[in-house]
Amino acid sequence: MNKEMFTPLAFVGALWSKDYATIARYARIQAGDGDQKKIEELVRARTRPIGEAELTGFPAWLDGLTGRIAGWAVVTSFQRCRLN
């Protein structure tokens, strides 16, 4: 990861919220011939659960919502701690 522009905390927040495009933008991955869509798909494939089926329907929606909340909370809570 390009840590100067994308901090480890931002990385964790992006993982929780499944923001593969942002992770792909800052990742130092030598694949996909520089094609951001290919790199984004590679990041998605490498961060999904191993041996588990993809969630669909309501469970997928709930997982996405929970991930976005957790991604937002982890970044904002640590920023708040640094300011205090």
DANOR-V818314 format. One record per residue. N is the residue number from 0. RES is the residue in one small letter. SS is DSSP state (H for helix, E for strand, L for the rest). OMEGA is omega in radians with two decimals (NA if undefined). Layout:
# DANOR-V818314
n:N res:RES ss:SS omega:OMEGA
n:N res:RES ss:SS omega:OMEGA
This chain:
# DANOR-V818314
n:0 res:m ss:L omega:3.06
n:1 res:n ss:L omega:-2.99
n:2 res:k ss:L omega:3.12
n:3 res:e ss:L omega:-3.09
n:4 res:m ss:L omega:-3.06
n:5 res:f ss:L omega:-3.03
n:6 res:t ss:L omega:3.08
n:7 res:p ss:H omega:3.12
n:8 res:l ss:H omega:3.07
n:9 res:a ss:H omega:3.10
n:10 res:f ss:H omega:3.11
n:11 res:v ss:H omega:3.09
n:12 res:g ss:H omega:3.11
n:13 res:a ss:H omega:3.07
n:14 res:l ss:H omega:-3.14
n:15 res:w ss:H omega:-3.09
n:16 res:s ss:L omega:3.11
n:17 res:k ss:L omega:3.12
n:18 res:d ss:L omega:-3.04
n:19 res:y ss:H omega:-3.14
n:20 res:a ss:H omega:3.13
n:21 res:t ss:H omega:3.11
n:22 res:i ss:H omega:-3.14
n:23 res:a ss:H omega:-3.12
n:24 res:r ss:H omega:-3.07
n:25 res:y ss:H omega:-3.11
n:26 res:a ss:L omega:3.04
n:27 res:r ss:L omega:-3.10
n:28 res:i ss:L omega:-3.14
n:29 res:q ss:L omega:-3.13
n:30 res:a ss:L omega:3.05
n:31 res:g ss:H omega:3.13
n:32 res:d ss:H omega:3.12
n:33 res:g ss:H omega:3.13
n:34 res:d ss:L omega:-3.08
n:35 res:q ss:H omega:3.14
n:36 res:k ss:H omega:3.11
n:37 res:k ss:H omega:3.11
n:38 res:i ss:H omega:3.10
n:39 res:e ss:H omega:3.11
n:40 res:e ss:H omega:3.10
n:41 res:l ss:H omega:3.10
n:42 res:v ss:H omega:3.12
n:43 res:r ss:H omega:-3.12
n:44 res:a ss:H omega:-3.09
n:45 res:r ss:H omega:-3.11
n:46 res:t ss:H omega:3.12
n:47 res:r ss:L omega:3.13
n:48 res:p ss:L omega:3.13
n:49 res:i ss:L omega:3.07
n:50 res:g ss:L omega:-3.14
n:51 res:e ss:L omega:3.08
n:52 res:a ss:L omega:3.08
n:53 res:e ss:L omega:3.08
n:54 res:l ss:L omega:3.09
n:55 res:t ss:L omega:3.05
n:56 res:g ss:H omega:-3.09
n:57 res:f ss:H omega:3.10
n:58 res:p ss:H omega:3.11
n:59 res:a ss:H omega:3.12
n:60 res:w ss:H omega:-3.13
n:61 res:l ss:H omega:3.09
n:62 res:d ss:H omega:3.11
n:63 res:g ss:H omega:3.12
n:64 res:l ss:H omega:3.13
n:65 res:t ss:H omega:3.12
n:66 res:g ss:H omega:3.11
n:67 res:r ss:H omega:3.11
n:68 res:i ss:H omega:-3.14
n:69 res:a ss:H omega:3.11
n:70 res:g ss:H omega:3.10
n:71 res:w ss:H omega:-3.06
n:72 res:a ss:H omega:-3.09
n:73 res:v ss:H omega:-3.13
n:74 res:v ss:H omega:-3.08
n:75 res:t ss:H omega:-3.12
n:76 res:s ss:H omega:3.12
n:77 res:f ss:H omega:3.08
n:78 res:q ss:H omega:3.13
n:79 res:r ss:H omega:3.13
n:80 res:c ss:H omega:3.14
n:81 res:r ss:H omega:-3.11
n:82 res:l ss:H omega:-3.09
n:83 res:n ss:L omega:NA
